[in-house]
Every structure is written in structure tokens, then in C-alpha cells.
Amino acid sequence: MPCSFGVSGIAGRFSFPFLRYHPRPRRLDPKTTREPHIPMSKKEPIEQAGAIPFRRGPNGWEFLVITSRKGNWIFPKGVVGKKETPAEAALKECAEEAGVRGDIVGEAVGSYPDRRRKHPCLVRMFLLRYEGESDWEEENFRERLWCGFAEASDRLRKEPVRELLTRALELLERDRELS
């Protein structure tokens, strides 16, 4: 006697196909495609450069921090262009984002990994000896603040950036030629 729900025998296979449908797993070439929810882990990082602007203030070393577009305190940084060196990019970003002119002093203080729009970045930071300020392109979007080491460290949110600030202070204290 056939079942009234149509799930037994040959007729049952066609009455409720969704009960027995099992899609084949898709075969993906791992070199060219990926599942949409699985991030690519081996992307080449975007090269960025930034500067830690400094000057000698009445109470010791002062560092310039600026606000990001989200309102967090950061150092000026940005993407290194195809025809520029990281040091040139750091100078350019200081002028654009903070309105600060100066000279890059020595080699990079260090670098830290960062994520930009879900893409990995490697940010190389340089010391920038302050020479002057002017109006700047992003004046309406950002604030700039000169402050001592302790206040700058408190305002910076990212630990790797605070570590680079500490390293910058150590370099300035140790090497008088930098100032």
C-alpha cells in the first residue's frame, strides 16, 4: 500500500525532492578563487609611511598628534606612491594631514602592521624635525595638537604606535644630533 505522503517507493523520490537533495560540494581552485566568507590571507601588504613630528618645547620634547577622520589621535601617515620613497611620502602626508613642514631625521624609527579597509598594510614611521606650520588641505577635517610624551602616549590608541613613540623619544634623548 503506497504511502499517502509519497515518500516511499519510486513515487516518493519525485514527490518531495527537497527532502533528498544534497548538492555536490563545489570544487574551487585555491589559487584563483575563494569562498566569499573566507578572507585571502596572503595579500601583499600596502606600503604606508608616516612621521612622528617633534620639536623642543619649554618643558622638553613635544610631539604632534592629529585626529583621524574618525576622531582618534594618530600621527600623519599615508600610502607610498609609485614614484616616491617612504621618506618622501611621510613628508607629503605631514604637509597634507597636519600642515607641518620639516626634515626627515635618520632612518625609519620602526614599522607596524595595520589594516586598511580589510587589507593588510605595513606602516613605516620616521622622525620629522619640525620647521614650521601652514594652512593645510585637511584643516577642516582634523585637529592638531603639540604635547609632551606622556600626553601623546595617552592619546594614541594603538599599542604599536605608542611603542614607536617611546622608541622615538629614546632616539632623541640618546642622539643629540637628531635634535
N, CA, C and O of each residue as an XYZ file, in Angstrom:
716
protein
N       0.848     -1.163      0.000
C       0.000      0.000      0.000
C       0.900      1.235      0.000
O       1.743      1.405      0.881
N       0.705      2.095     -1.010
C       1.543      3.276     -1.082
C       1.226      4.262      0.038
O       0.097      4.351      0.522
N       2.237      4.980      0.422
C       2.102      5.982      1.480
C       1.395      7.214      0.929
O       1.676      7.629     -0.196
N       0.502      7.795      1.682
C      -0.244      8.961      1.207
C       0.632     10.210      1.112
O       0.268     11.165      0.426
N       1.768     10.216      1.784
C       2.650     11.376      1.710
C       3.633     11.287      0.551
O       4.324     12.262      0.252
N       3.707     10.136     -0.106
C       4.544      9.992     -1.284
C       6.024      9.922     -1.001
O       6.818     10.353     -1.837
N       6.435      9.395      0.150
C       7.853      9.339      0.446
C       8.426      7.943      0.346
O       9.624      7.762      0.564
N       7.612      6.944      0.022
C       8.150      5.591     -0.105
C       8.074      5.145     -1.552
O       7.219      5.616     -2.302
N       8.946      4.256     -1.947
C       8.942      3.725     -3.300
C       9.419      4.749     -4.309
O       9.931      5.809     -3.948
N       9.242      4.417     -5.590
C       9.700      5.289     -6.668
C       8.937      6.605     -6.670
O       9.526      7.661     -6.903
N       7.669      6.556     -6.420
C       6.868      7.783     -6.434
C       7.339      8.757     -5.361
O       7.258      9.973     -5.540
N       7.828      8.227     -4.255
C       8.275      9.083     -3.160
C       9.489      9.916     -3.516
O       9.673     11.007     -2.977
N      10.304      9.423     -4.403
C      11.502     10.170     -4.782
C      11.173     11.442     -5.544
O      11.948     12.397     -5.528
N      10.046     11.457     -6.198
C       9.686     12.610     -7.012
C       8.685     13.533     -6.342
O       8.489     14.665     -6.785
N       8.056     13.066     -5.289
C       7.051     13.885     -4.634
C       7.675     14.991     -3.792
O       7.177     16.117     -3.779
N       8.753     14.681     -3.093
C       9.413     15.650     -2.231
C      10.920     15.634     -2.499
O      11.695     15.152     -1.673
N      11.326     16.154     -3.637
C      12.748     16.063     -3.967
C      13.640     16.841     -3.000
O      14.807     16.491     -2.823
N      13.113     17.878     -2.380
C      13.941     18.668     -1.476
C      14.333     17.899     -0.234
O      15.286     18.273      0.449
N      13.608     16.819      0.075
C      13.957     16.023      1.237
C      15.215     15.200      0.999
O      15.913     14.826      1.942
N      15.495     14.925     -0.255
C      16.641     14.085     -0.561
C      17.725     14.815     -1.355
O      18.727     14.200     -1.721
N      17.556     16.063     -1.622
C      18.513     16.782     -2.446
C      19.744     17.148     -1.631
O      19.640     17.814     -0.601
N      20.890     16.718     -2.088
C      22.158     17.053     -1.453
C      23.082     17.585     -2.539
O      23.579     16.810     -3.355
N      23.316     18.875     -2.565
C      24.167     19.417     -3.629
C      25.595     18.923     -3.496
O      26.100     18.696     -2.397
N      26.223     18.764     -4.638
C      27.627     18.371     -4.635
C      28.468     19.525     -4.118
O      28.182     20.685     -4.418
N      29.491     19.222     -3.351
C      30.368     20.313     -2.920
C      31.093     20.897     -4.128
O      31.534     20.165     -5.014
N      31.211     22.214     -4.153
C      31.906     22.867     -5.259
C      33.399     22.665     -5.098
O      33.936     22.738     -3.993
N      34.045     22.418     -6.189
C      35.498     22.315     -6.172
C      36.066     23.644     -6.642
O      35.762     24.119     -7.736
N      36.889     24.228     -5.802
C      37.465     25.530     -6.110
C      38.964     25.406     -6.283
O      39.633     24.658     -5.570
N      39.469     26.142     -7.228
C      40.911     26.220     -7.396
C      41.424     27.219     -6.364
O      41.122     28.407     -6.480
N      42.190     26.786     -5.357
C      42.609     27.695     -4.291
C      43.508     28.835     -4.764
O      43.650     29.836     -4.062
N      44.115     28.700     -5.941
C      44.998     29.756     -6.429
C      44.225     30.928     -7.034
O      44.703     32.062     -7.022
N      43.035     30.654     -7.561
C      42.322     31.707     -8.281
C      41.002     32.115     -7.655
O      40.531     33.227     -7.895
N      40.401     31.258     -6.870
C      39.094     31.591     -6.313
C      39.063     31.283     -4.832
O      39.949     30.617     -4.297
N      38.036     31.775     -4.188
C      37.858     31.519     -2.768
C      36.384     31.634     -2.438
O      35.611     32.223     -3.193
N      36.007     31.075     -1.318
C      34.652     31.261     -0.830
C      34.507     32.720     -0.425
O      35.471     33.312      0.062
N      33.333     33.319     -0.610
C      33.195     34.735     -0.291
C      33.414     35.072      1.176
O      33.782     36.204      1.491
N      33.201     34.128      2.077
C      33.343     34.411      3.502
C      34.736     34.099      4.038
O      35.008     34.335      5.215
N      35.620     33.576      3.198
C      36.971     33.232      3.638
C      37.935     34.298      3.120
O      38.120     34.417      1.909
N      38.547     35.066      4.004
C      39.449     36.126      3.535
C      40.728     35.556      2.942
O      41.204     34.500      3.359
N      41.271     36.261      1.976
C      42.573     35.891      1.429
C      43.613     36.270      2.474
O      43.659     37.420      2.911
N      44.426     35.343      2.868
C      45.369     35.600      3.950
C      46.748     35.996      3.447
O      47.575     36.469      4.227
N      47.008     35.812      2.170
C      48.353     36.068      1.672
C      48.393     37.264      0.732
O      49.141     37.262     -0.246
N      47.587     38.294      1.025
C      47.637     39.506      0.216
C      48.938     40.243      0.498
O      49.436     40.248      1.623
N      49.467     40.853     -0.523
C      50.664     41.675     -0.367
C      50.262     42.935      0.394
O      49.310     43.604     -0.008
N      50.957     43.282      1.483
C      50.542     44.461      2.250
C      50.773     45.760      1.474
O      51.716     45.886      0.694
N      49.882     46.714      1.716
C      50.030     48.048      1.147
C      51.130     48.756      1.929
O      51.150     48.711      3.159
N      52.038     49.405      1.222
C      53.128     50.121      1.883
C      52.659     51.524      2.250
O      52.212     52.284      1.390
N      52.764     51.860      3.532
C      52.424     53.189      4.016
C      53.625     53.778      4.744
O      54.510     53.058      5.206
N      53.633     55.088      4.832
C      54.698     55.780      5.566
C      54.080     56.915      6.361
O      53.092     57.523      5.951
N      54.680     57.183      7.498
C      54.199     58.258      8.351
C      55.352     58.904      9.076
O      56.501     58.472      8.978
N      55.018     59.954      9.807
C      56.061     60.684     10.521
C      55.619     60.971     11.942
O      54.433     61.106     12.241
N      56.614     61.059     12.803
C      56.422     61.486     14.188
C      57.069     62.869     14.275
O      58.271     62.978     14.519
N      56.272     63.932     14.075
C      56.835     65.278     14.148
C      57.237     65.616     15.582
O      56.504     65.320     16.526
N      58.413     66.243     15.738
C      58.888     66.589     17.080
C      59.530     67.965     17.067
O      59.974     68.456     16.028
N      59.569     68.571     18.237
C      60.265     69.839     18.442
C      60.653     69.939     19.909
O      60.131     69.215     20.757
N      61.567     70.841     20.189
C      61.982     71.092     21.572
C      61.058     72.177     22.117
O      61.028     73.293     21.600
N      60.304     71.843     23.164
C      59.407     72.801     23.795
C      59.992     73.329     25.091
O      61.098     72.940     25.468
N      59.275     74.207     25.783
C      59.788     74.769     27.034
C      59.987     73.721     28.129
O      60.814     73.902     29.023
N      59.229     72.629     28.057
C      59.333     71.577     29.085
C      59.925     70.279     28.554
O      59.744     69.228     29.169
N      60.619     70.327     27.441
C      61.207     69.110     26.876
C      60.664     68.833     25.483
O      60.168     69.733     24.805
N      60.764     67.586     25.070
C      60.328     67.204     23.730
C      58.818     67.274     23.620
O      58.091     66.880     24.533
N      58.353     67.789     22.472
C      56.930     67.809     22.153
C      56.721     67.056     20.848
O      57.567     67.082     19.954
N      55.581     66.388     20.757
C      55.240     65.599     19.579
C      53.889     66.060     19.051
O      53.003     66.431     19.820
N      53.741     66.032     17.741
C      52.492     66.455     17.119
C      51.611     65.244     16.856
O      52.035     64.289     16.205
N      50.394     65.286     17.358
C      49.394     64.273     17.036
C      48.235     64.980     16.345
O      47.962     66.153     16.600
N      47.562     64.251     15.471
C      46.412     64.799     14.755
C      45.247     63.837     14.912
O      45.432     62.685     15.305
N      44.050     64.311     14.606
C      42.895     63.418     14.662
C      42.714     62.740     13.312
O      42.955     63.328     12.258
N      42.284     61.490     13.377
C      41.906     60.781     12.160
C      40.516     61.267     11.767
O      39.912     62.069     12.480
N      40.020     60.794     10.661
C      38.668     61.187     10.239
C      37.604     60.630     11.172
O      36.472     61.114     11.195
N      37.970     59.614     11.940
C      37.046     59.042     12.930
C      37.172     59.716     14.288
O      36.394     59.425     15.197
N      38.143     60.612     14.439
C      38.308     61.333     15.693
C      39.354     60.767     16.635
O      39.543     61.302     17.728
N      40.045     59.692     16.242
C      41.117     59.129     17.069
C      42.402     59.926     16.844
O      42.601     60.508     15.777
N      43.267     59.949     17.851
C      44.544     60.652     17.731
C      45.578     59.729     17.105
O      45.749     58.588     17.537
N      46.261     60.228     16.089
C      47.230     59.448     15.314
C      48.405     60.347     14.929
O      48.409     61.544     15.217
N      49.399     59.750     14.273
C      50.446     60.506     13.604
C      50.090     60.557     12.118
O      49.412     59.656     11.625
N      50.529     61.584     11.398
C      50.253     61.646      9.960
C      50.876     60.453      9.243
O      52.038     60.115      9.468
N      50.085     59.819      8.376
C      50.583     58.685      7.592
C      49.728     58.519      6.354
O      48.609     59.027      6.287
N      50.261     57.801      5.369
C      49.505     57.543      4.155
C      50.240     56.579      3.246
O      51.341     56.122      3.555
N      49.616     56.281      2.128
C      50.142     55.304      1.172
C      51.351     55.883      0.441
O      51.364     57.056      0.067
N      52.354     55.050      0.246
C      53.551     55.438     -0.511
C      53.222     55.329     -1.994
O      52.817     54.269     -2.471
N      53.397     56.427     -2.718
C      53.127     56.439     -4.152
C      54.155     55.633     -4.929
O      55.220     55.292     -4.416
N      53.812     55.337     -6.180
C      54.695     54.513     -7.010
C      56.042     55.173     -7.287
O      57.054     54.485     -7.421
N      56.061     56.493     -7.373
C      57.301     57.184     -7.734
C      57.891     57.960     -6.568
O      58.585     58.955     -6.781
N      57.629     57.525     -5.336
C      58.196     58.221     -4.181
C      58.754     57.224     -3.179
O      58.332     56.070     -3.118
N      59.697     57.692     -2.410
C      60.273     56.865     -1.352
C      59.379     56.969     -0.115
O      58.575     57.897     -0.020
N      59.503     56.043      0.827
C      58.729     56.165      2.066
C      58.988     57.483      2.801
O      58.058     58.063      3.362
N      60.226     57.961      2.806
C      60.528     59.234      3.475
C      59.819     60.397      2.780
O      59.299     61.289      3.449
N      59.794     60.395      1.452
C      59.083     61.444      0.713
C      57.588     61.390      0.994
O      56.937     62.425      1.139
N      57.051     60.178      1.071
C      55.624     60.025      1.383
C      55.313     60.549      2.780
O      54.274     61.176      2.987
N      56.197     60.302      3.735
C      55.986     60.790      5.104
C      55.969     62.317      5.135
O      55.131     62.911      5.814
N      56.884     62.957      4.406
C      56.894     64.426      4.318
C      55.601     64.949      3.709
O      55.009     65.908      4.203
N      55.173     64.305      2.628
C      53.951     64.728      1.937
C      52.736     64.600      2.851
O      51.904     65.505      2.911
N      52.632     63.474      3.566
C      51.485     63.257      4.450
C      51.462     64.254      5.598
O      50.387     64.685      6.015
N      52.625     64.626      6.116
C      52.673     65.644      7.177
C      52.143     66.975      6.668
O      51.409     67.667      7.374
N      52.512     67.330      5.455
C      52.035     68.592      4.886
C      50.528     68.540      4.637
O      49.816     69.496      4.947
N      50.037     67.428      4.077
C      48.619     67.311      3.745
C      47.734     67.194      4.980
O      46.728     67.893      5.096
N      48.106     66.314      5.899
C      47.230     65.993      7.025
C      47.418     66.901      8.231
O      46.498     67.048      9.035
N      48.594     67.517      8.376
C      48.860     68.310      9.576
C      49.360     69.720      9.284
O      49.454     70.534     10.202
N      49.682     70.027      8.036
C      50.200     71.345      7.714
C      51.559     71.619      8.318
O      51.863     72.756      8.679
N      52.377     70.589      8.432
C      53.688     70.705      9.083
C      54.794     70.506      8.052
O      54.746     69.585      7.237
N      55.789     71.388      8.105
C      56.985     71.260      7.274
C      58.144     70.849      8.163
O      58.191     71.188      9.345
N      59.075     70.116      7.578
C      60.236     69.709      8.351
C      61.157     68.824      7.549
O      60.998     68.664      6.339
N      62.128     68.251      8.243
C      63.106     67.345      7.635
C      62.999     65.979      8.285
O      62.840     65.865      9.500
N      63.089     64.947      7.462
C      63.170     63.587      7.994
C      64.564     63.416      8.581
O      65.561     63.770      7.952
N      64.623     62.874      9.787
C      65.883     62.718     10.508
C      66.204     61.229     10.622
O      65.450     60.474     11.235
N      67.313     60.814     10.035
C      67.759     59.430     10.165
C      66.898     58.438      9.398
O      66.093     58.796      8.539
N      67.105     57.186      9.748
C      66.347     56.092      9.142
C      64.986     55.969      9.822
O      64.682     56.712     10.755
N      64.178     55.037      9.352
C      62.860     54.806      9.951
C      63.013     54.400     11.418
O      63.906     53.630     11.772
N      62.137     54.924     12.252
C      62.124     54.573     13.676
C      61.704     53.117     13.831
O      62.183     52.414     14.721
N      60.821     52.680     12.972
C      60.317     51.314     13.002
C      59.078     51.209     12.132
O      58.724     52.148     11.419
N      58.429     50.069     12.196
C      57.213     49.860     11.414
C      56.239     49.022     12.226
O      56.613     48.387     13.211
N      54.988     49.032     11.795
C      53.970     48.226     12.457
C      52.929     47.794     11.430
O      52.691     48.503     10.452
N      52.311     46.640     11.644
C      51.253     46.194     10.736
C      49.951     46.915     11.067
O      49.682     47.237     12.225
N      49.160     47.159     10.052
C      47.876     47.833     10.223
C      46.917     47.260      9.190
O      47.336     46.619      8.226
N      45.633     47.494      9.400
C      44.641     47.052      8.426
C      43.932     48.280      7.888
O      43.527     49.169      8.637
N      43.793     48.307      6.584
C      43.113     49.419      5.934
C      42.049     48.850      5.018
O      42.356     48.152      4.051
N      40.812     49.148      5.322
C      39.693     48.636      4.526
C      39.826     47.138      4.293
O      39.716     46.661      3.164
N      40.059     46.420      5.347
C      40.181     44.960      5.324
C      41.368     44.480      4.495
O      41.377     43.339      4.034
N      42.341     45.316      4.308
C      43.536     44.930      3.562
C      44.751     45.204      4.446
O      44.821     46.262      5.072
N      45.705     44.281      4.513
C      46.864     44.495      5.385
C      47.765     45.619      4.871
O      47.939     45.796      3.666
N      48.327     46.365      5.808
C      49.268     47.443      5.498
C      50.498     47.276      6.374
O      50.434     46.687      7.453
N      51.597     47.793      5.904
C      52.800     47.884      6.716
C      53.189     49.353      6.741
O      53.518     49.932      5.706
N      53.150     49.956      7.928
C      53.394     51.389      8.082
C      54.800     51.601      8.623
O      55.137     51.100      9.696
N      55.621     52.341      7.887
C      56.982     52.671      8.310
C      56.974     54.115      8.815
O      56.534     55.023      8.111
N      57.462     54.317     10.036
C      57.416     55.639     10.663
C      58.809     56.267     10.745
O      59.797     55.591     11.030
N      58.862     57.579     10.489
C      60.101     58.351     10.506
C      59.982     59.499     11.510
O      58.881     59.954     11.818
N      61.115     59.954     12.008
C      61.144     61.169     12.820
C      61.189     62.373     11.883
O      61.932     62.376     10.902
N      60.394     63.390     12.187
C      60.370     64.602     11.392
C      60.684     65.798     12.285
O      59.916     66.124     13.190
N      61.821     66.451     12.024
C      62.203     67.645     12.782
C      61.355     68.809     12.282
O      61.397     69.159     11.102
N      60.594     69.396     13.178
C      59.655     70.474     12.865
C      60.374     71.736     12.424
O      61.349     72.156     13.047
N      59.879     72.347     11.331
C      60.412     73.625     10.859
C      59.347     74.705     10.781
O      59.674     75.891     10.840
N      58.091     74.331     10.651
C      57.041     75.337     10.568
C      55.690     74.733     10.233
O      55.578     73.563      9.868
N      54.666     75.569     10.371
C      53.292     75.154     10.081
C      52.684     76.104      9.068
O      53.146     77.232      8.893
N      51.647     75.632      8.408
C      50.908     76.471      7.472
C      49.487     75.933      7.387
O      49.144     74.943      8.033
N      48.669     76.597      6.583
C      47.336     76.049      6.334
C      47.518     74.726      5.601
O      48.497     74.541      4.878
N      46.589     73.821      5.786
C      46.752     72.523      5.152
C      45.437     72.045      4.563
O      44.360     72.518      4.928
N      45.550     71.091      3.641
C      44.409     70.595      2.874
C      43.286     70.068      3.755
O      42.114     70.297      3.457
N      43.614     69.377      4.815
C      42.608     68.696      5.625
C      42.308     69.437      6.927
O      41.908     68.832      7.922
N      42.504     70.743      6.906
C      42.303     71.568      8.100
C      40.870     71.478      8.626
O      40.649     71.541      9.835
N      39.906     71.332      7.730
C      38.501     71.268      8.149
C      38.106     69.915      8.718
O      37.054     69.799      9.346
N      38.929     68.887      8.513
C      38.601     67.539      8.965
C      39.378     67.108     10.199
O      38.970     66.180     10.897
N      40.484     67.769     10.472
C      41.400     67.284     11.508
C      41.784     68.382     12.493
O      41.735     69.573     12.185
N      42.168     67.938     13.687
C      42.770     68.827     14.679
C      44.234     68.428     14.806
O      44.597     67.282     14.540
N      45.065     69.365     15.210
C      46.458     69.036     15.504
C      46.789     69.564     16.891
O      46.275     70.596     17.324
N      47.661     68.831     17.578
C      47.979     69.175     18.958
C      49.434     68.835     19.247
O      49.868     67.703     19.031
N      50.191     69.825     19.738
C      51.546     69.587     20.217
C      51.446     69.251     21.694
O      50.808     69.978     22.456
N      52.071     68.154     22.105
C      52.007     67.766     23.515
C      53.266     66.992     23.893
O      54.016     66.528     23.035
N      53.473     66.868     25.189
C      54.614     66.123     25.700
C      54.451     64.631     25.466
O      53.407     64.164     25.012
N      55.497     63.902     25.783
C      55.500     62.458     25.555
C      54.337     61.763     26.257
O      53.631     60.973     25.631
N      54.125     62.038     27.538
C      53.097     61.330     28.314
C      51.708     61.561     27.732
O      50.929     60.619     27.590
N      51.398     62.801     27.398
C      50.074     63.093     26.849
C      49.900     62.474     25.467
O      48.842     61.924     25.161
N      50.927     62.560     24.636
C      50.850     61.954     23.301
C      50.628     60.452     23.414
O      49.810     59.884     22.691
N      51.354     59.813     24.318
C      51.215     58.371     24.511
C      49.807     58.008     24.986
O      49.242     57.004     24.552
N      49.245     58.826     25.875
C      47.882     58.581     26.356
C      46.848     58.738     25.251
O      45.856     58.008     25.223
N      47.064     59.666     24.355
C      46.086     59.929     23.299
C      46.110     58.873     22.191
O      45.078     58.592     21.582
N      47.274     58.293     21.929
C      47.388     57.291     20.863
C      46.743     55.987     21.311
O      47.021     55.509     22.410
N      45.884     55.405     20.475
C      45.151     54.202     20.859
C      45.911     52.910     20.575
O      45.829     51.959     21.352
N      46.645     52.871     19.474
C      47.278     51.623     19.055
C      48.607     51.421     19.779
O      49.468     52.301     19.789
N      48.749     50.257     20.375
C      49.960     49.930     21.136
C      51.228     50.002     20.284
O      52.228     50.552     20.747
N      51.230     49.464     19.047
C      52.464     49.561     18.252
C      52.886     51.004     17.984
O      54.078     51.294     17.889
N      51.925     51.900     17.862
C      52.248     53.307     17.616
C      52.835     53.932     18.883
O      53.767     54.733     18.809
N      52.290     53.564     20.038
C      52.858     54.055     21.306
C      54.287     53.549     21.489
O      55.150     54.279     21.977
N      54.537     52.301     21.099
C      55.895     51.751     21.200
C      56.870     52.518     20.302
O      58.014     52.757     20.687
N      56.414     52.902     19.107
C      57.278     53.684     18.216
C      57.522     55.082     18.774
O      58.603     55.642     18.592
N      56.528     55.648     19.451
C      56.727     56.942     20.108
C      57.784     56.818     21.203
O      58.641     57.691     21.342
N      57.725     55.745     21.972
C      58.733     55.506     23.014
C      60.120     55.369     22.392
O      61.091     55.934     22.895
N      60.205     54.622     21.304
C      61.487     54.456     20.617
C      61.992     55.796     20.075
O      63.191     56.073     20.121
N      61.081     56.623     19.564
C      61.465     57.945     19.059
C      62.042     58.805     20.182
O      63.059     59.472     19.995
N      61.394     58.788     21.345
C      61.903     59.562     22.483
C      63.285     59.067     22.898
O      64.171     59.871     23.189
N      63.472     57.754     22.927
C      64.784     57.196     23.279
C      65.853     57.648     22.291
O      66.964     57.995     22.691
N      65.518     57.645     21.000
C      66.474     58.108     19.988
C      66.816     59.577     20.181
O      67.979     59.964     20.066
N      65.814     60.395     20.472
C      66.056     61.826     20.671
C      66.903     62.086     21.910
O      67.778     62.952     21.893
N      66.653     61.347     22.976
C      67.421     61.528     24.214
C      68.863     61.048     24.054
O      69.785     61.630     24.627
N      69.051     59.991     23.279
C      70.368     59.387     23.132
C      71.243     60.121     22.113
O      72.446     60.276     22.321
N      70.640     60.568     21.021
C      71.417     61.132     19.920
C      71.124     62.625     19.778
O      70.102     63.008     19.208
N      72.006     63.453     20.287
C      71.812     64.909     20.257
C      71.839     65.470     18.833
O      71.311     66.557     18.594
N      72.443     64.750     17.888
C      72.500     65.229     16.513
C      71.125     65.243     15.863
O      70.889     66.007     14.928
N      70.208     64.397     16.355
C      68.873     64.354     15.779
C      68.092     65.625     16.061
O      67.234     66.023     15.273
N      68.386     66.253     17.170
C      67.649     67.471     17.521
C      68.405     68.650     17.003
O      67.972     69.789     17.182
